[in-house]
Amino acid sequence: MNAQVLPAHIAPRRPRDTVSRDCGPEGCQVDWLSSRRVETELDIMEFTRESVKLGWGDGLPLIPPTEGRVRAFLSATHFFPDQVIATLPPLRAECTVEKIAINAVMAGAPPESMPLLVAAVEAFASPNFELYGLNATTAPVIPMIVVNGPIRDQLDIPYKHSCLGGVATTAAAIGRALRLIIRNLAGQVPGVTSQTVFGSPGRISGILFGEWEERSPWAPFAERRGVKGNAVTAYGTNGTQNIIDTSSQKGEEFLEIIGKSLGYSGANGFSPAVPYAEIMVAVNPVWAEIIARDVPKLEDVQQILWEHASVPADFLVHQHREQLEKQNRVHKNGRVYVATRPEDVFVLCCGGTGSLHATGFHSWGTCITTTAAID
């Protein structure tokens, strides 16, 4: 049987001019799909084993992307299959809508997620996001996706209890589809194009969740960045950091413990090798309400977090401190800050109502957070 798959090490062919624009999942007279055909078994385990050998897989079971399945995904969008959404480094491969659909099928994502996947790829491809470095670095960084707008509920993207992992929704499959795109089209191959020392579990399933806008005392994150409604935000994170506080009662107290927890000396934001750093914090809705009550302005929340997310320069080893001094990154008060500016501290509301926890997302230091509307 036929499946449309393109290994990372094979350059894509340019779409043919004979692609028909008027056919659907049942087929058409002129070939609608332009990817190279591969004869393969439709049994999932056989296909998975073969895909791993050929460099298409991530080790988990893959669904064979048959022509019918790929057409069904394409029919869920208004895009033409040969439309190029982006070229992704380091291979500079053309990421067409068809290629996105193929990887989404293999990951087990729903067809309805195609517009979100397209928007995420657009965000990855932004020059500010610097995907080339993210793919090549020694760090465990991955592109994390924050979802805003009604599409959260339409796709069952978790934003309440256990939103970062553990909820039985298709969000993990959508995140995995983006990871397969990074692997198969951008060409992120461990030990070859990627020099990450340890990697992370997020390099399999990704990190994809929504913001609990209805419980947030602040405007939706994407809206604060100029995009209203359905949107995705790509943020280059090194992983998740749990922050627990079972004692604080006031907003300023919660902000102090969160900020001080973010400021650990081995964070990328303190590295002399990192010219710029952002930081993101997810606050549970109970804390968010208390914080907004006691610190009404979001700019003040960011300022307090930024001030506490710092360390004295003398706390660092002298080689480290001397390099930062030469870069003028030691402030007049003798402190070094994990984020470049207070406005580079991003605050979200999500998670369960059990309270007691926040989550920090440390940035890699070169990716600039990018938001894209979902069409």
SERO-4910 file (N, C-alpha, C, O; in steps of 0.05 Angstrom, whole numbers):
BEGIN
 pado doro    nc1    nc2    nc3   cac1   cac2   cac3    cc1    cc2    cc3    oc1    oc2    oc3
  Met    A     17    -24      0      0      0      0     18     25      0     41     24      8
  Asn    A      6     47     -9     22     72    -11     20     89     14     -1     91     26
  Ala    A     42    101     21     42    121     42     60    143     33     80    139     20
  Gln    A     53    168     40     69    191     32     86    199     56     76    211     75
  Val    A    111    194     55    129    200     76    155    210     64    163    201     43
  Leu    A    168    230     76    193    240     66    214    240     88    211    255    107
  Pro    A    234    223     86    254    222    107    269    249    107    270    263     88
  Ala    A    281    255    130    295    281    133    319    283    115    326    305    107
  His    A    331    260    108    356    262     92    351    264     62    370    265     47
  Ile    A    326    263     54    319    266     25    307    293     20    287    301     33
  Ala    A    319    308      1    309    334     -5    281    333    -18    277    315    -34
  Pro    A    263    351    -11    236    350    -23    237    359    -52    252    376    -60
  Arg    A    219    347    -68    216    356    -95    196    380    -96    178    381    -80
  Arg    A    201    398   -114    183    421   -116    156    411   -126    155    393   -143
  Pro    A    133    422   -115    107    413   -124    104    417   -154    113    436   -166
  Arg    A     90    397   -165     85    398   -194     62    418   -201     45    423   -185
  Asp    A     63    428   -225     43    447   -234     17    433   -241     -4    447   -245
  Thr    A     17    407   -242     -7    392   -251    -25    384   -228    -44    369   -231
  Val    A    -19    395   -204    -36    388   -181    -64    400   -185    -67    424   -190
  Ser    A    -85    384   -181   -112    393   -184   -121    407   -158   -113    400   -136
  Arg    A   -137    428   -161   -147    444   -139   -175    436   -131   -186    448   -113
  Asp    A   -187    417   -144   -216    412   -141   -222    383   -133   -243    373   -141
  Cys    A   -205    371   -117   -211    343   -109   -209    341    -79   -199    358    -65
  Gly    A   -220    319    -69   -221    315    -40   -212    288    -31   -197    275    -45
  Pro    A   -221    279     -8   -211    254      4   -215    230    -14   -200    210    -12
  Glu    A   -235    230    -32   -240    207    -49   -222    205    -74   -222    185    -88
  Gly    A   -207    226    -79   -189    226   -101   -196    246   -123   -215    261   -120
  Cys    A   -181    246   -145   -186    264   -167   -171    254   -192   -155    236   -190
  Gln    A   -177    266   -214   -165    257   -239   -136    264   -241   -120    247   -250
  Val    A   -129    288   -233   -101    296   -233    -90    292   -205   -103    298   -185
  Asp    A    -65    281   -203    -54    274   -177    -52    298   -159    -40    318   -166
  Trp    A    -65    296   -136    -67    319   -118    -42    321   -100    -36    342    -89
  Leu    A    -29    298    -95     -7    297    -76     19    294    -91     22    281   -111
  Ser    A     40    308    -80     65    309    -94     88    295    -80    110    295    -90
  Ser    A     83    284    -56    105    271    -42    112    244    -55     96    232    -68
  Arg    A    137    236    -50    146    211    -60    131    188    -47    127    188    -23
  Arg    A    121    169    -64    107    146    -53    127    125    -43    148    121    -54
  Val    A    118    111    -21    134     89    -10    116     66     -5     95     68      7
  Glu    A    123     43    -16    108     19    -11    114      8     17    138      4     24
  Thr    A     94      5     34     99     -3     61     75    -19     72     53    -18     60
  Glu    A     79    -33     93     58    -48    106     39    -28    121     48     -8    132
  Leu    A     13    -34    121     -5    -17    136     -7    -25    165    -19    -10    181
  Asp    A      3    -48    173      4    -55    201     20    -35    216     43    -28    208
  Ile    A      9    -24    238     21     -2    252     49     -9    262     68      7    260
  Met    A     52    -32    274     78    -40    285     99    -44    264    122    -36    267
  Glu    A     90    -57    241    109    -61    219    117    -34    208    141    -29    202
  Phe    A     98    -16    204    104     10    193    122     26    212    140     40    203
  Thr    A    117     24    238    133     38    257    162     28    256    181     44    256
  Arg    A    166      2    255    193     -9    254    208      0    229    231      8    230
  Glu    A    194      0    206    206      8    181    212     38    182    233     47    172
  Ser    A    194     54    193    198     83    194    222     90    211    237    109    204
  Val    A    225     77    234    248     82    251    274     76    236    293     91    238
  Lys    A    275     54    222    299     47    206    306     69    186    329     74    181
  Leu    A    285     80    174    289    100    153    291    128    163    295    147    148
  Gly    A    289    132    189    293    158    201    269    176    202    271    200    205
  Trp    A    245    164    200    220    180    200    207    181    227    190    198    232
  Gly    A    214    164    245    199    160    269    213    171    294    236    179    293
  Asp    A    198    170    316    209    178    342    210    155    362    216    160    385
  Gly    A    204    131    353    205    108    370    177     99    380    174     76    388
  Leu    A    158    116    379    130    109    387    115    100    362    123    106    340
  Pro    A     93     85    366     77     76    343     68     99    325     61    120    334
  Leu    A     70     94    299     62    114    279     39    103    262     37     79    256
  Ile    A     20    120    255     -2    112    237      7    116    208     16    138    201
  Pro    A      4     96    191     13     99    163     -3    121    150    -27    121    150
  Pro    A     11    140    137     -3    163    124    -11    155     96      1    164     76
  Thr    A    -32    139     93    -42    131     67    -54    156     53    -59    176     65
  Glu    A    -57    152     27    -68    175     11    -95    184     21   -100    208     23
  Gly    A   -112    165     28   -139    173     38   -137    188     64   -152    208     67
  Arg    A   -120    180     82   -117    194    107   -106    222    103   -115    241    115
  Val    A    -86    224     86    -74    251     81    -94    269     68    -95    293     75
  Arg    A   -109    259     49   -130    275     36   -151    284     56   -160    307     54
  Ala    A   -158    267     74   -178    275     95   -168    298    111   -183    316    118
  Phe    A   -142    298    118   -131    320    134   -130    345    117   -137    367    127
  Leu    A   -123    343     92   -121    367     75   -149    379     70   -151    403     67
  Ser    A   -169    362     69   -196    372     65   -206    388     89   -227    401     87
  Ala    A   -192    385    112   -201    399    136   -190    428    136   -195    443    155
  Thr    A   -175    436    115   -164    463    113   -173    476     87   -183    462     69
  His    A   -169    502     85   -174    515     59   -148    519     44   -148    532     23
  Phe    A   -126    507     54   -100    510     40    -98    490     17   -110    468     18
  Phe    A    -83    497     -3    -76    478    -24    -53    460    -14    -36    470      1
  Pro    A    -52    435    -21    -31    417    -10     -3    425    -17     15    420     -1
  Asp    A      1    439    -40     29    446    -47     36    474    -37     58    484    -44
  Gln    A     19    486    -21     26    512    -11     48    510      9     47    495     28
  Val    A     70    526      5     93    525     22     88    544     46     85    568     42
  Ile    A     87    533     70     83    549     94    109    562    103    109    585    113
  Ala    A    131    547    101    157    557    110    179    539    100    174    517     91
  Thr    A    203    549    101    227    532     98    240    530    125    245    551    138
  Leu    A    245    506    134    254    501    161    283    493    162    291    475    149
  Pro    A    299    507    178    328    500    181    331    476    200    313    471    216
  Pro    A    353    461    198    377    468    182    376    458    153    393    467    138
  Leu    A    357    441    146    357    430    119    346    449     98    349    445     74
  Arg    A    332    470    108    318    489     90    298    474     73    294    482     49
  Ala    A    285    454     83    265    439     69    239    455     67    232    469     86
  Glu    A    226    453     44    201    466     41    179    451     56    174    428     51
  Cys    A    167    465     75    146    453     92    119    460     79    108    481     85
  Thr    A    109    442     63     83    447     50     61    438     69     65    424     89
  Val    A     36    446     62     13    437     77     11    406     76      3    393     95
  Glu    A     17    395     53     17    366     50     36    352     70     29    332     82
  Lys    A     60    363     72     80    351     91     70    353    120     75    335    136
  Ile    A     58    376    126     47    379    153     26    358    158     25    345    179
  Ala    A      8    353    138    -13    334    141     -2    305    145    -12    290    161
  Ile    A     19    299    130     31    272    132     41    267    160     36    246    171
  Asn    A     56    286    171     66    282    198     44    282    219     46    269    239
  Ala    A     23    298    214      0    298    233    -14    271    233    -22    261    254
  Val    A    -17    259    209    -29    232    208    -13    213    224    -23    198    240
  Met    A     14    212    219     31    193    233     30    197    263     31    177    278
  Ala    A     28    222    273     28    227    301      1    220    315      1    217    339
  Gly    A    -20    217    299    -46    211    311    -62    236    318    -82    234    333
  Ala    A    -54    259    307    -68    284    313    -95    284    297    -96    270    277
  Pro    A   -115    299    306   -140    300    291   -138    319    267   -123    338    268
  Pro    A   -153    313    246   -153    331    222   -159    360    229   -149    378    217
  Glu    A   -177    364    249   -185    391    256   -162    408    267   -164    432    270
  Ser    A   -139    395    274   -116    410    285    -99    422    263    -80    436    270
  Met    A   -105    417    238    -88    428    216    -84    458    217    -61    467    215
  Pro    A   -104    474    221    -99    503    222    -80    511    245    -64    529    242
  Leu    A    -82    497    268    -64    503    290    -36    495    283    -17    510    288
  Leu    A    -33    472    270     -6    463    262      7    482    242     31    488    244
  Val    A     -9    491    223      1    510    204     11    536    217     32    546    211
  Ala    A     -5    546    236      2    571    250     28    566    267     45    584    268
  Ala    A     30    543    279     54    537    295     79    536    278    100    547    286
  Val    A     77    524    254     99    523    236    107    551    227    131    558    225
  Glu    A     87    568    222     93    596    215    108    610    238    127    625    233
  Ala    A    101    605    263    115    617    285    143    606    287    162    621    292
  Phe    A    147    580    283    174    568    284    192    581    263    216    586    268
  Ala    A    180    588    240    196    597    217    203    627    219    219    637    203
  Ser    A    192    641    239    199    669    242    229    672    247    240    658    264
  Pro    A    242    691    233    271    695    238    277    701    267    299    693    277
  Asn    A    259    714    281    264    720    310    265    695    327    278    695    348
  Phe    A    250    674    318    249    650    334    275    634    333    281    619    351
  Glu    A    290    637    311    317    626    309    317    595    312    331    584    330
  Leu    A    301    583    295    298    554    297    324    539    291    329    517    301
  Tyr    A    341    551    274    366    538    267    383    533    292    392    510    296
  Gly    A    386    553    309    401    549    333    388    530    352    401    513    365
  Leu    A    361    532    354    346    514    372    350    485    364    353    467    381
  Asn    A    351    480    338    354    452    328    382    442    333    387    418    336
  Ala    A    402    460    333    430    451    333    443    451    361    463    438    365
  Thr    A    432    466    380    445    472    405    450    447    423    438    426    418
  Thr    A    468    450    442    473    429    462    451    428    483    449    409    498
  Ala    A    435    449    485    414    451    506    391    432    499    388    422    477
  Pro    A    373    427    519    350    409    514    325    424    505    303    415    507
  Val    A    329    448    493    307    466    487    288    455    466    296    441    448
  Ile    A    262    461    470    242    453    450    223    477    446    221    494    463
  Pro    A    209    478    423    189    499    419    164    491    434    149    473    426
  Met    A    158    505    456    133    501    471    111    518    458    116    540    449
  Ile    A     86    507    458     64    521    445     43    527    466     33    509    480
  Val    A     35    553    468     13    562    485    -10    570    466     -6    585    447
  Val    A    -34    559    472    -57    563    455    -77    582    468    -83    579    492
  Asn    A    -86    601    453   -107    620    462   -131    619    444   -129    611    421
  Gly    A   -154    627    454   -178    629    438   -197    605    441   -190    586    454
  Pro    A   -220    606    428   -240    585    429   -230    558    419   -241    537    426
  Ile    A   -209    558    403   -199    533    392   -189    515    414   -186    490    410
  Arg    A   -183    525    438   -175    509    460   -196    487    466   -189    464    469
  Asp    A   -221    496    467   -243    476    473   -250    460    448   -258    437    451
  Gln    A   -248    472    425   -255    457    400   -236    434    396   -245    413    386
  Leu    A   -211    437    403   -191    415    400   -186    401    427   -168    384    428
  Asp    A   -200    409    448   -196    397    474   -167    400    483   -155    381    493
  Ile    A   -156    424    480   -130    430    489   -132    435    520   -147    453    528
  Pro    A   -117    421    536   -120    424    565   -109    451    575    -88    460    566
  Tyr    A   -123    463    594   -113    487    606   -120    488    636   -115    507    650
  Lys    A   -133    467    646   -140    465    674   -122    445    688    -98    446    684
  His    A   -133    427    703   -117    408    718    -99    391    700   -108    381    679
  Ser    A    -74    388    708    -55    371    693    -51    380    665    -47    363    647
  Cys    A    -53    406    660    -52    415    632    -25    411    618    -24    410    594
  Leu    A     -3    407    634     23    403    622     29    373    616     50    367    605
  Gly    A     10    356    622     14    328    616     -2    310    634     -2    313    659
  Gly    A    -16    290    623    -31    271    638    -61    271    632    -75    253    640
  Val    A    -70    292    618    -98    292    610   -102    276    584    -86    279    566
  Ala    A   -123    260    583   -127    243    560   -141    258    538   -166    256    534
  Thr    A   -126    274    523   -137    289    500   -117    285    477    -97    271    479
  Thr    A   -125    296    454   -107    294    430    -85    315    430    -70    317    411
  Ala    A    -83    331    452    -63    352    453    -35    340    450    -18    352    437
  Ala    A    -30    317    463     -4    305    461      3    297    433     25    299    424
  Ala    A    -18    287    418    -14    280    390     -8    304    373      8    303    354
  Ile    A    -21    326    379    -16    351    364     12    361    369     27    368    351
  Gly    A     20    360    394     48    367    401     68    348    388     89    357    379
  Arg    A     61    323    387     79    303    374     81    308    344    102    305    333
  Ala    A     59    317    332     60    323    303     80    345    298     95    344    278
  Leu    A     80    365    315    100    387    311    128    377    315    147    386    302
  Arg    A    132    358    334    159    347    338    167    330    314    191    331    306
  Leu    A    149    315    301    156    300    277    163    319    254    180    313    238
  Ile    A    149    341    253    156    361    232    184    372    236    199    375    217
  Ile    A    191    377    261    218    387    267    238    365    260    260    371    249
  Arg    A    232    340    265    250    318    259    252    313    229    274    311    218
  Asn    A    229    310    216    229    300    189    232    321    168    242    316    146
  Leu    A    225    346    174    227    367    154    250    386    161    266    392    144
  Ala    A    251    395    186    274    412    193    300    396    195    321    407    191
  Gly    A    297    370    201    321    353    201    336    353    227    360    351    227
  Gln    A    322    354    249    335    353    276    341    324    283    324    309    292
  Val    A    366    317    279    375    289    284    395    289    306    416    302    303
  Pro    A    390    276    329    409    275    351    436    266    343    439    245    329
  Gly    A    457    280    351    484    273    346    493    280    318    517    276    311
  Val    A    475    290    301    482    298    274    477    328    270    496    344    270
  Thr    A    452    335    266    446    364    264    439    375    292    439    400    295
  Ser    A    434    359    311    428    368    339    449    358    358    455    334    358
  Gln    A    461    376    373    482    368    392    472    369    421    488    371    439
  Thr    A    446    367    425    436    368    452    448    346    469    449    323    461
  Val    A    458    353    492    472    334    509    453    314    521    459    290    521
  Phe    A    431    322    532    412    304    545    386    302    530    372    281    533
  Gly    A    377    322    515    350    322    504    330    324    526    337    332    548
  Ser    A    305    317    520    284    318    541    260    302    531    257    298    507
  Pro    A    243    294    550    218    280    541    201    297    522    186    287    506
  Gly    A    204    324    525    189    342    508    197    340    479    183    350    462
  Arg    A    220    328    473    229    325    445    214    302    432    218    297    408
  Ile    A    197    288    446    179    268    434    151    279    431    140    280    409
  Ser    A    139    288    453    111    296    452    108    326    451     85    336    446
  Gly    A    129    341    454    127    370    455    113    379    481    106    362    498
  Ile    A    110    405    484     94    416    506     74    435    494     81    455    482
  Leu    A     48    428    496     27    443    483      3    444    503     -7    424    511
  Phe    A     -5    469    510    -27    472    529    -40    499    524    -30    515    508
  Gly    A    -63    503    537    -77    528    534    -75    545    558    -67    536    580
  Glu    A    -83    570    556    -85    589    578   -114    589    588   -132    589    572
  Trp    A   -118    588    614   -145    588    625   -154    617    626   -154    631    646
  Glu    A   -163    627    603   -170    655    600   -193    663    618   -194    685    628
  Glu    A   -212    645    621   -236    651    637   -230    656    667   -245    670    680
  Arg    A   -208    644    677   -200    648    705   -177    668    708   -170    675    730
  Ser    A   -166    677    685   -143    695    687   -151    723    693   -170    733    681
  Pro    A   -138    736    712   -143    764    717   -131    783    696   -135    807    697
  Trp    A   -115    771    679   -101    787    658   -112    781    631   -125    760    627
  Ala    A   -107    799    612   -116    794    585   -102    768    574    -81    762    583
  Pro    A   -115    754    555   -102    730    544    -74    737    533    -69    758    523
  Phe    A    -56    718    537    -28    723    530    -25    731    501    -10    750    496
  Ala    A    -38    718    482    -35    725    454    -46    753    449    -34    768    433
  Glu    A    -67    760    463    -79    787    459    -59    808    469    -57    830    457
  Arg    A    -45    802    491    -25    821    501     -2    825    480     12    845    480
  Arg    A      0    805    463     21    806    442     10    815    415     24    813    395
  Gly    A    -15    825    415    -26    837    391    -43    819    374    -51    827    352
  Val    A    -50    794    383    -66    776    368    -90    768    384    -87    755    405
  Lys    A   -114    775    375   -138    768    389   -150    742    378   -145    735    355
  Gly    A   -165    728    394   -178    703    385   -159    680    384   -141    678    401
  Asn    A   -164    662    365   -148    637    363   -119    644    356   -114    657    336
  Ala    A   -100    634    372    -72    640    366    -55    619    380    -62    606    399
  Val    A    -31    617    370    -10    600    382     14    618    388     20    636    372
  Thr    A     28    612    409     53    626    416     74    605    419     72    586    435
  Ala    A     96    608    404    119    590    406    140    603    424    148    626    421
  Tyr    A    148    587    444    168    596    464    189    575    467    182    551    472
  Gly    A    214    582    464    235    562    466    243    557    495    255    574    508
  Thr    A    235    534    505    239    528    534    257    504    538    258    486    521
  Asn    A    272    505    559    289    482    567    274    461    584    286    441    592
  Gly    A    249    466    589    233    447    604    216    460    625    212    484    624
  Thr    A    206    445    644    189    455    665    202    454    692    219    437    697
  Gln    A    196    474    708    207    476    736    184    479    755    170    499    754
  Asn    A    180    459    772    159    462    793    167    481    815    190    480    824
  Ile    A    149    498    823    153    517    845    130    513    865    107    517    858
  Ile    A    137    505    889    117    500    910    118    521    932    140    530    939
  Asp    A     95    530    941     93    549    964     68    542    980     45    546    971
  Thr    A     72    531   1003     50    523   1020     45    542   1043     29    537   1061
  Ser    A     59    565   1043     58    583   1066     48    611   1060     34    623   1076
  Ser    A     54    621   1036     47    649   1030     17    654   1030      1    636   1025
  Gln    A     10    679   1036    -18    687   1037    -24    711   1020    -47    716   1012
  Lys    A     -4    727   1014     -7    752    999      6    750    971     24    734    966
  Gly    A     -4    767    953      6    766    926     36    771    924     50    758    909
  Glu    A     46    791    939     74    797    939     91    774    949    113    770    939
  Glu    A     80    759    968     95    736    978     97    714    957    118    702    953
  Phe    A     75    708    943     76    688    922     96    697    900    112    680    890
  Leu    A     96    722    893    114    732    872    143    730    881    160    725    864
  Glu    A    148    734    906    175    733    916    186    704    914    208    700    905
  Ile    A    170    685    923    180    657    922    183    647    893    201    632    887
  Ile    A    164    656    876    166    648    848    191    659    835    207    645    822
  Gly    A    195    686    840    219    699    828    245    687    838    263    681    822
  Lys    A    247    683    864    272    672    875    277    643    865    300    635    862
  Ser    A    255    628    860    258    601    850    269    601    821    284    584    813
  Leu    A    260    621    806    269    623    778    298    630    776    312    623    756
  Gly    A    309    644    795    336    654    794    357    634    804    370    640    824
  Tyr    A    360    611    792    381    593    800    405    597    782    402    603    758
  Ser    A    429    593    792    453    602    779    459    588    753    472    599    735
  Gly    A    449    563    749    454    549    725    434    554    703    435    541    682
  Ala    A    416    573    707    396    579    686    410    592    662    429    607    665
  Asn    A    400    586    638    411    597    614    412    628    615    430    640    603
  Gly    A    392    640    628    391    669    628    415    682    642    420    705    638
  Phe    A    430    667    659    453    677    672    479    671    657    501    679    665
  Ser    A    477    656    635    501    647    621    514    670    605    499    684    591
  Pro    A    540    673    606    553    693    588    551    686    559    555    703    541
  Ala    A    543    661    553    540    653    525    513    661    514    508    657    490
  Val    A    496    671    530    468    677    522    465    707    522    466    720    543
  Pro    A    461    719    499    459    749    497    432    760    506    430    784    512
  Tyr    A    412    743    507    385    753    512    369    731    525    373    707    518
  Ala    A    351    737    544    336    716    556    308    726    565    305    748    574
  Glu    A    288    709    560    262    713    570    256    692    592    272    674    596
  Ile    A    234    695    606    226    675    625    196    674    625    183    695    622
  Met    A    184    651    628    155    648    629    147    633    654    160    615    663
  Val    A    125    642    666    114    630    690     85    624    687     69    642    678
  Ala    A     76    600    693     48    593    693     39    593    722     50    579    739
  Val    A     19    609    728      8    612    755    -19    599    757    -36    604    739
  Asn    A    -25    583    777    -51    571    780    -72    592    785    -65    613    796
  Pro    A    -97    587    779   -118    608    781   -123    618    809   -131    641    812
  Val    A   -118    602    830   -122    611    857   -101    633    864   -108    654    874
  Trp    A    -76    626    858    -55    646    862    -59    671    845    -55    693    854
  Ala    A    -67    666    820    -70    689    802    -90    709    813    -86    733    811
  Glu    A   -112    699    824   -132    717    836   -121    733    859   -126    757    862
  Ile    A   -105    720    876    -93    733    899    -73    754    890    -72    776    900
  Ile    A    -56    746    871    -36    764    861    -49    789    848    -40    811    854
  Ala    A    -69    785    832    -83    808    819    -97    826    840    -98    850    836
  Arg    A   -106    814    861   -119    829    883    -99    848    896   -105    871    902
  Asp    A    -75    837    902    -55    852    917    -36    869    899    -25    889    908
  Val    A    -33    860    874    -15    874    855    -32    877    829    -28    861    811
  Pro    A    -49    897    827    -68    898    805    -56    901    777    -67    891    758
  Lys    A    -34    915    775    -22    920    749     -3    897    741     14    890    756
  Leu    A     -7    887    717     10    865    707     39    874    705     57    859    710
  Glu    A     43    899    697     70    909    695     85    908    722    109    904    723
  Asp    A     70    913    743     82    911    770     88    882    778    108    877    791
  Val    A     70    864    770     75    836    774    101    827    760    118    814    772
  Gln    A    105    836    735    129    829    720    154    841    734    175    829    735
  Gln    A    151    866    743    174    880    756    182    865    781    206    861    786
  Ile    A    163    857    798    170    843    823    183    816    817    203    809    829
  Leu    A    172    801    798    184    776    790    212    780    780    231    765    787
  Trp    A    216    799    763    242    805    751    263    812    773    286    802    772
  Glu    A    255    828    792    274    836    813    282    812    830    306    810    837
  His    A    264    795    836    270    771    853    285    749    837    300    734    848
  Ala    A    280    748    811    293    728    794    321    737    787    328    740    763
  Ser    A    338    740    807    365    750    803    383    739    825    373    729    845
  Val    A    409    741    821    428    733    841    450    754    843    455    768    824
  Pro    A    463    756    867    486    774    869    508    763    850    513    739    848
  Ala    A    522    781    837    544    773    819    565    757    834    577    739    823
  Asp    A    569    764    860    589    750    876    581    721    882    598    705    890
  Phe    A    556    715    877    546    687    882    557    668    861    558    644    865
  Leu    A    564    680    837    574    663    815    604    659    817    618    675    829
  Val    A    614    638    804    643    634    804    656    657    789    644    669    772
  His    A    681    663    795    693    687    786    696    689    756    693    710    744
  Gln    A    702    666    742    703    667    713    677    676    701    675    692    682
  His    A    656    664    712    629    670    703    623    700    708    613    714    690
  Arg    A    629    709    732    623    737    739    639    757    722    628    777    713
  Glu    A    664    751    717    681    769    701    671    771    672    671    793    660
  Gln    A    662    749    661    651    750    634    626    767    633    622    782    614
  Leu    A    608    765    653    584    780    653    590    810    657    576    827    646
  Glu    A    611    816    673    618    844    677    628    857    651    621    880    645
  Lys    A    643    842    635    652    852    609    629    857    590    631    873    572
  Gln    A    607    842    594    583    845    577    564    866    589    542    870    578
  Asn    A    572    880    610    555    900    623    529    889    633    508    902    632
  Arg    A    529    864    642    505    851    651    503    850    681    483    840    692
  Val    A    523    860    695    521    863    724    510    891    730    524    911    723
  His    A    487    893    741    475    919    746    489    934    769    505    923    783
  Lys    A    483    960    771    496    977    791    492    967    819    508    972    837
  Asn    A    469    952    824    464    941    850    479    915    855    476    902    876
  Gly    A    496    907    835    513    883    839    498    857    832    509    836    838
  Arg    A    475    859    820    459    835    815    458    829    785    462    846    768
  Val    A    453    803    779    450    794    751    422    782    749    413    768    767
  Tyr    A    408    789    728    379    781    725    376    760    704    389    760    683
  Val    A    357    741    710    354    718    692    339    726    666    342    713    646
  Ala    A    323    747    667    310    758    643    323    785    637    331    800    655
  Thr    A    324    791    612    337    816    604    323    841    615    337    859    625
  Arg    A    296    841    614    281    864    623    256    854    638    248    831    634
  Pro    A    243    871    653    218    863    666    197    854    646    182    836    651
  Glu    A    195    868    623    175    861    603    181    834    590    164    824    575
  Asp    A    204    823    594    211    796    584    203    774    603    210    751    599
  Val    A    189    781    624    178    761    643    149    757    635    132    775    638
  Phe    A    142    733    625    115    728    615    100    712    636    110    693    647
  Val    A     75    721    642     59    709    662     33    699    650     19    713    636
  Leu    A     27    673    655      3    660    645    -14    649    668     -3    645    690
  Cys    A    -39    645    663    -56    632    683    -66    606    671    -79    605    650
  Cys    A    -61    584    685    -71    557    677    -66    538    700    -56    546    721
  Gly    A    -74    513    696    -70    493    717    -94    489    735   -115    503    732
  Gly    A    -92    471    753   -115    463    770   -119    481    793   -103    499    799
  Thr    A   -142    477    807   -149    494    829   -139    484    856   -146    494    877
  Gly    A   -122    463    855   -110    453    879    -90    473    891    -81    469    914
  Ser    A    -83    494    876    -65    515    885    -37    503    892    -30    481    882
  Leu    A    -22    517    908      4    508    919     27    508    899     50    506    908
  His    A     22    510    873     44    507    854     43    528    832     21    537    824
  Ala    A     66    534    822     70    549    797     90    533    780    103    515    791
  Thr    A     92    539    755    112    526    738    128    547    723    117    565    711
  Gly    A    154    543    724    172    561    709    181    548    684    186    523    683
  Phe    A    184    564    663    194    554    637    218    572    630    215    595    622
  His    A    242    561    634    266    576    628    272    576    598    269    555    585
  Ser    A    278    599    588    284    601    559    312    592    553    329    590    571
  Trp    A    316    587    528    342    579    518    361    604    516    384    602    522
  Gly    A    349    626    507    365    650    507    369    663    480    379    685    478
  Thr    A    363    649    458    365    661    432    339    664    418    334    683    402
  Cys    A    321    645    422    294    646    411    279    670    423    279    674    447
  Ile    A    266    685    406    248    707    415    220    697    411    212    688    389
  Thr    A    204    698    433    177    687    433    161    699    410    162    723    405
  Thr    A    146    682    396    132    690    372    103    680    373     98    657    379
  Thr    A     85    698    366     56    692    367     45    694    338     51    712    324
  Ala    A     28    674    331     16    674    304    -14    668    307    -22    652    323
  Ala    A    -30    682    291    -59    677    290    -65    650    277    -51    642    258
  Ile    A    -85    636    287    -94    612    274   -116    619    254   -137    630    262
  Asp    A   -111    613    229   -130    621    208   -153    602    207   -171    604    191
***
